[in-house]
Amino acid sequence: MKTIQVSIVTPDGPVYEKDVEMVSVKAESGEMGILPGHVATVAPLQISPVRIKTGGTTDYVAVGGGFIEVRPDKITILAPSAEVASHIDIHRANEAKRRAERRLDDKQTHVDFKRAELALKRAVNRLNVANMK
Ligand code: ATP
């Protein structure tokens, strides 16, 4: 079976590197399914799960946004944060979710709502991906 190399990289270093059969991501413009030989493209990603089909199993990685670069033989995802499902700390994500929800409920004007919204999205995405493993 044909494969495509995928690398997921964060400021802390590489998080995932494998030859795989298919990658599905949520770009800002919508879902993208990428098979070997895909036309070259670059797209911004949502805070979302990346689904990777490899050797009869599916791996899930939570990405905190960033970009995907597709070339016919290689996919690179550059993200501010990324965690493989099995490495997600569920307790930490639940705490982050609670903190963000508290901030969003706060009526004080000093709260940075956009920041809290993004933190909530990251936490919910991590909890979802942790459940997919
Ligand atoms: P927190 O408030 O818990 O730090 P956050 O969304 O602000 O969450 P980020 O700034 O996105 O955290 O990530 C900081 C670093 O911590 C990254 O390396 C990220 O992969 C890691 N990280 C954050 N939350 C988790 C988690 N629940 N499980 C595993 N790693 C995590």
Backbone and ligand atoms as CSV (ligand in chain L), in Angstrom:
chain,resi,resn,atom,element,x,y,z
A,1,MET,N,N,0.841,-1.217,0.000
A,1,MET,CA,C,0.000,0.000,0.000
A,1,MET,C,C,0.868,1.257,0.000
A,2,LYS,N,N,0.447,2.258,-0.754
A,2,LYS,CA,C,1.206,3.520,-0.825
A,2,LYS,C,C,1.138,4.252,0.506
A,3,THR,N,N,2.242,4.894,0.878
A,3,THR,CA,C,2.230,5.665,2.126
A,3,THR,C,C,2.746,7.084,1.876
A,4,ILE,N,N,2.488,7.931,2.857
A,4,ILE,CA,C,2.972,9.313,2.837
A,4,ILE,C,C,3.589,9.588,4.206
A,5,GLN,N,N,4.692,10.319,4.199
A,5,GLN,CA,C,5.384,10.606,5.471
A,5,GLN,C,C,4.679,11.775,6.158
A,6,VAL,N,N,4.410,11.640,7.452
A,6,VAL,CA,C,3.804,12.757,8.185
A,6,VAL,C,C,4.675,13.139,9.379
A,7,SER,N,N,4.903,14.444,9.518
A,7,SER,CA,C,5.642,14.975,10.666
A,7,SER,C,C,4.789,16.037,11.328
A,8,ILE,N,N,4.629,15.901,12.642
A,8,ILE,CA,C,3.933,16.949,13.404
A,8,ILE,C,C,4.966,17.556,14.345
A,9,VAL,N,N,5.175,18.859,14.183
A,9,VAL,CA,C,6.269,19.545,14.870
A,9,VAL,C,C,5.724,20.718,15.676
A,10,THR,N,N,6.256,20.899,16.882
A,10,THR,CA,C,5.863,22.027,17.741
A,10,THR,C,C,7.132,22.787,18.141
A,11,PRO,N,N,6.986,23.922,18.805
A,11,PRO,CA,C,8.186,24.647,19.260
A,11,PRO,C,C,9.050,23.788,20.198
A,12,ASP,N,N,8.456,22.796,20.848
A,12,ASP,CA,C,9.236,21.914,21.744
A,12,ASP,C,C,9.896,20.757,20.993
A,13,GLY,N,N,9.630,20.640,19.694
A,13,GLY,CA,C,10.248,19.559,18.916
A,13,GLY,C,C,9.212,18.694,18.231
A,14,PRO,N,N,9.667,17.603,17.569
A,14,PRO,CA,C,8.737,16.720,16.860
A,14,PRO,C,C,7.881,15.911,17.832
A,15,VAL,N,N,6.621,15.743,17.483
A,15,VAL,CA,C,5.674,15.021,18.339
A,15,VAL,C,C,5.264,13.698,17.693
A,16,TYR,N,N,5.270,13.672,16.361
A,16,TYR,CA,C,4.787,12.484,15.652
A,16,TYR,C,C,5.488,12.413,14.314
A,17,GLU,N,N,5.983,11.231,13.966
A,17,GLU,CA,C,6.701,11.051,12.695
A,17,GLU,C,C,6.468,9.618,12.228
A,18,LYS,N,N,5.825,9.423,11.081
A,18,LYS,CA,C,5.511,8.076,10.616
A,18,LYS,C,C,5.196,8.082,9.121
A,19,ASP,N,N,5.330,6.917,8.504
A,19,ASP,CA,C,4.816,6.731,7.143
A,19,ASP,C,C,3.407,6.177,7.284
A,20,VAL,N,N,2.434,6.836,6.701
A,20,VAL,CA,C,1.036,6.494,6.953
A,20,VAL,C,C,0.244,6.397,5.656
A,21,GLU,N,N,-0.984,5.871,5.792
A,21,GLU,CA,C,-1.816,5.692,4.595
A,21,GLU,C,C,-2.721,6.893,4.295
A,22,MET,N,N,-3.142,7.567,5.379
A,22,MET,CA,C,-4.067,8.690,5.182
A,22,MET,C,C,-4.069,9.606,6.397
A,23,VAL,N,N,-4.237,10.886,6.150
A,23,VAL,CA,C,-4.312,11.866,7.235
A,23,VAL,C,C,-5.569,12.708,7.021
A,24,SER,N,N,-6.359,12.898,8.090
A,24,SER,CA,C,-7.513,13.798,8.006
A,24,SER,C,C,-7.319,14.934,8.994
A,25,VAL,N,N,-7.513,16.153,8.516
A,25,VAL,CA,C,-7.369,17.329,9.383
A,25,VAL,C,C,-8.576,18.243,9.212
A,26,LYS,N,N,-8.721,19.160,10.182
A,26,LYS,CA,C,-9.734,20.202,10.072
A,26,LYS,C,C,-9.016,21.501,9.767
A,27,ALA,N,N,-9.013,21.883,8.507
A,27,ALA,CA,C,-8.450,23.183,8.134
A,27,ALA,C,C,-9.482,24.254,8.493
A,28,GLU,N,N,-9.065,25.509,8.492
A,28,GLU,CA,C,-10.020,26.602,8.754
A,28,GLU,C,C,-11.164,26.546,7.745
A,29,SER,N,N,-10.851,26.079,6.527
A,29,SER,CA,C,-11.864,26.039,5.462
A,29,SER,C,C,-12.692,24.752,5.453
A,30,GLY,N,N,-12.367,23.812,6.352
A,30,GLY,CA,C,-13.151,22.572,6.419
A,30,GLY,C,C,-12.265,21.337,6.462
A,31,GLU,N,N,-12.929,20.169,6.484
A,31,GLU,CA,C,-12.208,18.884,6.566
A,31,GLU,C,C,-11.355,18.642,5.324
A,32,MET,N,N,-10.186,18.061,5.534
A,32,MET,CA,C,-9.316,17.678,4.406
A,32,MET,C,C,-8.844,16.257,4.632
A,33,GLY,N,N,-9.045,15.391,3.648
A,33,GLY,CA,C,-8.496,14.034,3.707
A,33,GLY,C,C,-7.320,13.973,2.740
A,34,ILE,N,N,-6.167,13.538,3.237
A,34,ILE,CA,C,-4.964,13.574,2.395
A,34,ILE,C,C,-4.395,12.171,2.203
A,35,LEU,N,N,-4.308,11.771,0.943
A,35,LEU,CA,C,-3.730,10.467,0.565
A,35,LEU,C,C,-2.376,10.710,-0.106
A,36,PRO,N,N,-1.537,9.667,-0.203
A,36,PRO,CA,C,-0.273,9.821,-0.921
A,36,PRO,C,C,-0.536,10.373,-2.321
A,37,GLY,N,N,0.331,11.287,-2.774
A,37,GLY,CA,C,0.177,11.862,-4.110
A,37,GLY,C,C,-0.712,13.085,-4.161
A,38,HIS,N,N,-1.176,13.548,-2.994
A,38,HIS,CA,C,-2.054,14.731,-2.925
A,38,HIS,C,C,-1.344,15.944,-3.529
A,39,VAL,N,N,-2.111,16.810,-4.144
A,39,VAL,CA,C,-1.560,18.039,-4.724
A,39,VAL,C,C,-0.965,18.920,-3.598
A,40,ALA,N,N,0.129,19.607,-3.912
A,40,ALA,CA,C,0.794,20.449,-2.903
A,40,ALA,C,C,-0.119,21.590,-2.472
A,41,THR,N,N,-0.153,21.832,-1.150
A,41,THR,CA,C,-0.984,22.917,-0.628
A,41,THR,C,C,-0.539,23.297,0.781
A,42,VAL,N,N,-0.957,24.460,1.220
A,42,VAL,CA,C,-0.718,24.915,2.589
A,42,VAL,C,C,-2.039,25.433,3.126
A,43,ALA,N,N,-2.379,25.094,4.377
A,43,ALA,CA,C,-3.650,25.568,4.930
A,43,ALA,C,C,-3.536,25.753,6.440
A,44,PRO,N,N,-4.198,26.783,6.983
A,44,PRO,CA,C,-4.247,26.942,8.436
A,44,PRO,C,C,-5.211,25.928,9.038
A,45,LEU,N,N,-4.886,25.465,10.241
A,45,LEU,CA,C,-5.698,24.438,10.914
A,45,LEU,C,C,-6.491,25.017,12.071
A,46,GLN,N,N,-7.628,24.385,12.339
A,46,GLN,CA,C,-8.389,24.701,13.554
A,46,GLN,C,C,-7.754,23.995,14.746
A,47,ILE,N,N,-8.100,24.401,15.947
A,47,ILE,CA,C,-7.784,23.628,17.157
A,47,ILE,C,C,-8.641,22.376,17.024
A,48,SER,N,N,-8.024,21.229,16.797
A,48,SER,CA,C,-8.804,20.074,16.344
A,48,SER,C,C,-8.006,18.785,16.418
A,49,PRO,N,N,-8.688,17.644,16.255
A,49,PRO,CA,C,-7.985,16.368,16.183
A,49,PRO,C,C,-7.398,16.149,14.793
A,50,VAL,N,N,-6.235,15.504,14.720
A,50,VAL,CA,C,-5.699,15.003,13.454
A,50,VAL,C,C,-5.863,13.494,13.514
A,51,ARG,N,N,-6.449,12.916,12.453
A,51,ARG,CA,C,-6.704,11.470,12.414
A,51,ARG,C,C,-5.756,10.854,11.397
A,52,ILE,N,N,-5.006,9.838,11.827
A,52,ILE,CA,C,-3.959,9.277,10.970
A,52,ILE,C,C,-4.156,7.770,10.848
A,53,LYS,N,N,-4.357,7.300,9.610
A,53,LYS,CA,C,-4.529,5.854,9.380
A,53,LYS,C,C,-3.174,5.256,9.037
A,54,THR,N,N,-2.793,4.264,9.822
A,54,THR,CA,C,-1.482,3.658,9.645
A,54,THR,C,C,-1.519,2.187,10.052
A,55,GLY,N,N,-1.155,1.329,9.101
A,55,GLY,CA,C,-1.040,-0.107,9.387
A,55,GLY,C,C,-2.260,-0.708,10.066
A,56,GLY,N,N,-3.444,-0.385,9.587
A,56,GLY,CA,C,-4.664,-0.979,10.125
A,56,GLY,C,C,-5.173,-0.346,11.410
A,57,THR,N,N,-4.432,0.619,11.963
A,57,THR,CA,C,-4.929,1.307,13.162
A,57,THR,C,C,-5.062,2.806,12.859
A,58,THR,N,N,-5.697,3.507,13.784
A,58,THR,CA,C,-5.835,4.959,13.640
A,58,THR,C,C,-5.191,5.634,14.838
A,59,ASP,N,N,-4.307,6.590,14.573
A,59,ASP,CA,C,-3.710,7.404,15.632
A,59,ASP,C,C,-4.429,8.750,15.663
A,60,TYR,N,N,-4.553,9.296,16.856
A,60,TYR,CA,C,-5.182,10.618,16.996
A,60,TYR,C,C,-4.212,11.560,17.690
A,61,VAL,N,N,-4.121,12.773,17.157
A,61,VAL,CA,C,-3.242,13.791,17.739
A,61,VAL,C,C,-4.064,15.071,17.901
A,62,ALA,N,N,-4.000,15.686,19.087
A,62,ALA,CA,C,-4.683,16.962,19.316
A,62,ALA,C,C,-3.734,18.080,18.914
A,63,VAL,N,N,-4.140,18.927,17.973
A,63,VAL,CA,C,-3.295,20.066,17.612
A,63,VAL,C,C,-3.978,21.377,18.020
A,64,GLY,N,N,-3.146,22.327,18.440
A,64,GLY,CA,C,-3.671,23.615,18.902
A,64,GLY,C,C,-3.670,24.656,17.801
A,65,GLY,N,N,-4.055,24.269,16.588
A,65,GLY,CA,C,-4.037,25.178,15.436
A,65,GLY,C,C,-2.769,24.981,14.634
A,66,GLY,N,N,-2.258,26.057,14.035
A,66,GLY,CA,C,-1.044,25.970,13.221
A,66,GLY,C,C,-1.351,25.790,11.746
A,67,PHE,N,N,-0.406,25.169,11.044
A,67,PHE,CA,C,-0.513,25.030,9.590
A,67,PHE,C,C,-0.196,23.624,9.141
A,68,ILE,N,N,-0.813,23.227,8.035
A,68,ILE,CA,C,-0.431,21.980,7.380
A,68,ILE,C,C,0.189,22.342,6.025
A,69,GLU,N,N,1.318,21.698,5.728
A,69,GLU,CA,C,1.935,21.820,4.402
A,69,GLU,C,C,1.894,20.432,3.782
A,70,VAL,N,N,1.249,20.322,2.629
A,70,VAL,CA,C,1.154,19.032,1.939
A,70,VAL,C,C,2.020,19.068,0.695
A,71,ARG,N,N,2.862,18.068,0.551
A,71,ARG,CA,C,3.570,17.806,-0.715
A,71,ARG,C,C,3.197,16.390,-1.103
A,72,PRO,N,N,3.376,15.992,-2.361
A,72,PRO,CA,C,2.878,14.674,-2.779
A,72,PRO,C,C,3.394,13.519,-1.929
A,73,ASP,N,N,4.626,13.646,-1.368
A,73,ASP,CA,C,5.218,12.536,-0.599
A,73,ASP,C,C,5.399,12.862,0.871
A,74,LYS,N,N,4.980,14.061,1.322
A,74,LYS,CA,C,5.236,14.444,2.714
A,74,LYS,C,C,4.232,15.468,3.227
A,75,ILE,N,N,3.774,15.228,4.464
A,75,ILE,CA,C,2.880,16.177,5.138
A,75,ILE,C,C,3.617,16.708,6.354
A,76,THR,N,N,3.665,18.030,6.485
A,76,THR,CA,C,4.237,18.619,7.696
A,76,THR,C,C,3.161,19.449,8.373
A,77,ILE,N,N,2.956,19.192,9.666
A,77,ILE,CA,C,2.040,20.017,10.455
A,77,ILE,C,C,2.884,20.762,11.474
A,78,LEU,N,N,2.810,22.091,11.420
A,78,LEU,CA,C,3.533,22.934,12.374
A,78,LEU,C,C,2.471,23.518,13.293
A,79,ALA,N,N,2.539,23.188,14.571
A,79,ALA,CA,C,1.469,23.611,15.480
A,79,ALA,C,C,2.058,24.197,16.759
A,80,PRO,N,N,1.370,25.166,17.374
A,80,PRO,CA,C,1.865,25.730,18.638
A,80,PRO,C,C,1.895,24.678,19.746
A,81,SER,N,N,0.989,23.697,19.680
A,81,SER,CA,C,1.023,22.566,20.620
A,81,SER,C,C,0.429,21.364,19.908
A,82,ALA,N,N,0.875,20.171,20.307
A,82,ALA,CA,C,0.329,18.934,19.732
A,82,ALA,C,C,0.608,17.803,20.699
A,83,GLU,N,N,-0.409,16.972,20.953
A,83,GLU,CA,C,-0.224,15.825,21.838
A,83,GLU,C,C,-0.866,14.590,21.218
A,84,VAL,N,N,-0.115,13.500,21.188
A,84,VAL,CA,C,-0.672,12.201,20.809
A,84,VAL,C,C,-1.677,11.815,21.904
A,85,ALA,N,N,-2.783,11.176,21.500
A,85,ALA,CA,C,-3.883,10.887,22.443
A,85,ALA,C,C,-3.397,10.269,23.759
A,86,SER,N,N,-2.484,9.303,23.660
A,86,SER,CA,C,-2.065,8.576,24.868
A,86,SER,C,C,-1.214,9.445,25.804
A,87,HIS,N,N,-0.752,10.618,25.341
A,87,HIS,CA,C,0.085,11.494,26.170
A,87,HIS,C,C,-0.708,12.636,26.795
A,88,ILE,N,N,-2.012,12.637,26.561
A,88,ILE,CA,C,-2.814,13.746,27.086
A,88,ILE,C,C,-3.122,13.525,28.569
A,89,ASP,N,N,-2.844,14.554,29.357
A,89,ASP,CA,C,-3.126,14.540,30.790
A,89,ASP,C,C,-4.581,15.022,30.960
A,90,ILE,N,N,-5.476,14.075,31.231
A,90,ILE,CA,C,-6.912,14.385,31.278
A,90,ILE,C,C,-7.238,15.308,32.449
A,91,HIS,N,N,-6.592,15.068,33.578
A,91,HIS,CA,C,-6.825,15.911,34.759
A,91,HIS,C,C,-6.458,17.366,34.427
A,92,ARG,N,N,-5.290,17.535,33.802
A,92,ARG,CA,C,-4.833,18.886,33.452
A,92,ARG,C,C,-5.806,19.548,32.470
A,93,ALA,N,N,-6.279,18.805,31.491
A,93,ALA,CA,C,-7.208,19.374,30.515
A,93,ALA,C,C,-8.535,19.745,31.180
A,94,ASN,N,N,-8.986,18.915,32.124
A,94,ASN,CA,C,-10.221,19.245,32.840
A,94,ASN,C,C,-10.055,20.520,33.677
A,95,GLU,N,N,-8.900,20.653,34.316
A,95,GLU,CA,C,-8.618,21.866,35.103
A,95,GLU,C,C,-8.603,23.097,34.193
A,96,ALA,N,N,-7.946,22.960,33.033
A,96,ALA,CA,C,-7.859,24.077,32.081
A,96,ALA,C,C,-9.256,24.449,31.587
A,97,LYS,N,N,-10.092,23.429,31.364
A,97,LYS,CA,C,-11.465,23.667,30.892
A,97,LYS,C,C,-12.243,24.452,31.949
A,98,ARG,N,N,-12.138,23.994,33.205
A,98,ARG,CA,C,-12.856,24.664,34.297
A,98,ARG,C,C,-12.409,26.121,34.440
A,99,ARG,N,N,-11.083,26.330,34.392
A,99,ARG,CA,C,-10.525,27.680,34.512
A,99,ARG,C,C,-11.067,28.584,33.395
A,100,ALA,N,N,-11.053,28.075,32.185
A,100,ALA,CA,C,-11.508,28.876,31.037
A,100,ALA,C,C,-12.999,29.179,31.168
A,101,GLU,N,N,-13.781,28.185,31.609
A,101,GLU,CA,C,-15.232,28.411,31.753
A,101,GLU,C,C,-15.504,29.468,32.826
A,102,ARG,N,N,-14.734,29.404,33.910
A,102,ARG,CA,C,-14.892,30.394,34.986
A,102,ARG,C,C,-14.613,31.794,34.439
A,103,ARG,N,N,-13.555,31.915,33.649
A,103,ARG,CA,C,-13.205,33.234,33.081
A,103,ARG,C,C,-14.291,33.726,32.131
A,104,LEU,N,N,-14.855,32.817,31.370
A,104,LEU,CA,C,-15.892,33.227,30.413
A,104,LEU,C,C,-17.177,33.641,31.121
A,105,ASP,N,N,-17.409,33.079,32.321
A,105,ASP,CA,C,-18.607,33.434,33.110
A,105,ASP,C,C,-18.420,34.734,33.870
A,106,ASP,N,N,-17.153,35.145,34.012
A,106,ASP,CA,C,-16.823,36.327,34.805
A,106,ASP,C,C,-17.384,37.575,34.135
A,107,LYS,N,N,-18.025,38.429,34.896
A,107,LYS,CA,C,-18.613,39.642,34.300
A,107,LYS,C,C,-17.613,40.807,34.290
A,108,GLN,N,N,-16.424,40.562,34.857
A,108,GLN,CA,C,-15.424,41.637,34.911
A,108,GLN,C,C,-14.885,41.946,33.503
A,109,THR,N,N,-14.632,43.212,33.259
A,109,THR,CA,C,-14.184,43.599,31.921
A,109,THR,C,C,-12.701,43.300,31.685
A,110,HIS,N,N,-11.962,43.043,32.772
A,110,HIS,CA,C,-10.514,42.809,32.581
A,110,HIS,C,C,-10.231,41.423,31.996
A,111,VAL,N,N,-11.251,40.558,31.935
A,111,VAL,CA,C,-11.027,39.207,31.414
A,111,VAL,C,C,-10.815,39.269,29.901
A,112,ASP,N,N,-9.781,38.570,29.439
A,112,ASP,CA,C,-9.499,38.483,28.010
A,112,ASP,C,C,-10.332,37.315,27.462
A,113,PHE,N,N,-11.510,37.627,26.932
A,113,PHE,CA,C,-12.463,36.572,26.543
A,113,PHE,C,C,-11.951,35.730,25.375
A,114,LYS,N,N,-11.293,36.385,24.429
A,114,LYS,CA,C,-10.769,35.647,23.268
A,114,LYS,C,C,-9.759,34.587,23.753
A,115,ARG,N,N,-8.905,35.006,24.667
A,115,ARG,CA,C,-7.886,34.080,25.201
A,115,ARG,C,C,-8.550,32.918,25.950
A,116,ALA,N,N,-9.570,33.255,26.744
A,116,ALA,CA,C,-10.278,32.209,27.498
A,116,ALA,C,C,-10.991,31.245,26.543
A,117,GLU,N,N,-11.570,31.809,25.478
A,117,GLU,CA,C,-12.264,30.968,24.486
A,117,GLU,C,C,-11.308,29.973,23.827
A,118,LEU,N,N,-10.113,30.457,23.492
A,118,LEU,CA,C,-9.113,29.589,22.850
A,118,LEU,C,C,-8.630,28.520,23.834
A,119,ALA,N,N,-8.438,28.914,25.102
A,119,ALA,CA,C,-8.007,27.944,26.121
A,119,ALA,C,C,-9.074,26.860,26.289
A,120,LEU,N,N,-10.350,27.288,26.253
A,120,LEU,CA,C,-11.451,26.326,26.374
A,120,LEU,C,C,-11.443,25.362,25.180
A,121,LYS,N,N,-11.244,25.910,23.992
A,121,LYS,CA,C,-11.192,25.049,22.793
A,121,LYS,C,C,-10.059,24.033,22.886
A,122,ARG,N,N,-8.892,24.471,23.354
A,122,ARG,CA,C,-7.745,23.549,23.464
A,122,ARG,C,C,-8.063,22.434,24.454
A,123,ALA,N,N,-8.673,22.827,25.584
A,123,ALA,CA,C,-8.971,21.833,26.621
A,123,ALA,C,C,-10.014,20.827,26.128
A,124,VAL,N,N,-11.075,21.317,25.489
A,124,VAL,CA,C,-12.139,20.423,24.999
A,124,VAL,C,C,-11.577,19.499,23.911
A,125,ASN,N,N,-10.741,20.056,23.050
A,125,ASN,CA,C,-10.121,19.237,21.991
A,125,ASN,C,C,-9.276,18.124,22.613
A,126,ARG,N,N,-8.492,18.461,23.649
A,126,ARG,CA,C,-7.651,17.437,24.309
A,126,ARG,C,C,-8.518,16.353,24.931
A,127,LEU,N,N,-9.617,16.763,25.562
A,127,LEU,CA,C,-10.496,15.766,26.200
A,127,LEU,C,C,-11.126,14.865,25.130
A,128,ASN,N,N,-11.536,15.455,24.018
A,128,ASN,CA,C,-12.116,14.650,22.932
A,128,ASN,C,C,-11.095,13.658,22.393
A,129,VAL,N,N,-9.885,14.146,22.131
A,129,VAL,CA,C,-8.855,13.282,21.534
A,129,VAL,C,C,-8.442,12.182,22.517
A,130,ALA,N,N,-8.368,12.519,23.793
A,130,ALA,CA,C,-7.994,11.507,24.797
A,130,ALA,C,C,-9.010,10.361,24.795
A,131,ASN,N,N,-10.265,10.672,24.455
A,131,ASN,CA,C,-11.319,9.655,24.404
A,131,ASN,C,C,-11.264,8.820,23.144
A,132,MET,N,N,-10.498,9.264,22.151
A,132,MET,CA,C,-10.457,8.559,20.854
A,132,MET,C,C,-9.416,7.459,20.866
A,133,LYS,N,N,-8.517,7.486,21.829
A,133,LYS,CA,C,-7.364,6.553,21.758
A,133,LYS,C,C,-7.798,5.112,21.950
L,1,ATP,P1,P,-2.693,24.602,30.469
L,1,ATP,O1,O,-3.472,25.793,30.984
L,1,ATP,O2,O,-3.066,23.319,31.165
L,1,ATP,O3,O,-1.190,24.858,30.392
L,1,ATP,P2,P,-2.873,25.327,27.710
L,1,ATP,O4,O,-3.920,25.055,26.677
L,1,ATP,O5,O,-2.708,26.757,28.067
L,1,ATP,O6,O,-3.183,24.393,28.967
L,1,ATP,P3,P,-0.688,25.133,25.894
L,1,ATP,O7,O,-0.108,26.527,26.037
L,1,ATP,O8,O,-1.545,24.868,24.689
L,1,ATP,O9,O,-1.482,24.743,27.233
L,1,ATP,O10,O,0.491,24.045,25.911
L,1,ATP,C1,C,1.657,24.189,26.713
L,1,ATP,C2,C,2.399,22.868,26.692
L,1,ATP,O11,O,1.742,21.932,27.563
L,1,ATP,C3,C,2.468,22.187,25.337
L,1,ATP,O12,O,3.685,21.505,25.229
L,1,ATP,C4,C,1.299,21.190,25.379
L,1,ATP,O13,O,1.541,20.087,24.525
L,1,ATP,C5,C,1.306,20.783,26.843
L,1,ATP,N1,N,-0.039,20.448,27.355
L,1,ATP,C6,C,-1.018,21.305,27.661
L,1,ATP,N2,N,-2.090,20.674,28.154
L,1,ATP,C7,C,-1.783,19.352,28.141
L,1,ATP,C8,C,-2.486,18.164,28.523
L,1,ATP,N3,N,-3.727,18.204,29.019
L,1,ATP,N4,N,-1.855,16.973,28.389
L,1,ATP,C9,C,-0.602,16.914,27.890
L,1,ATP,N5,N,0.112,17.997,27.515
L,1,ATP,C10,C,-0.460,19.205,27.627
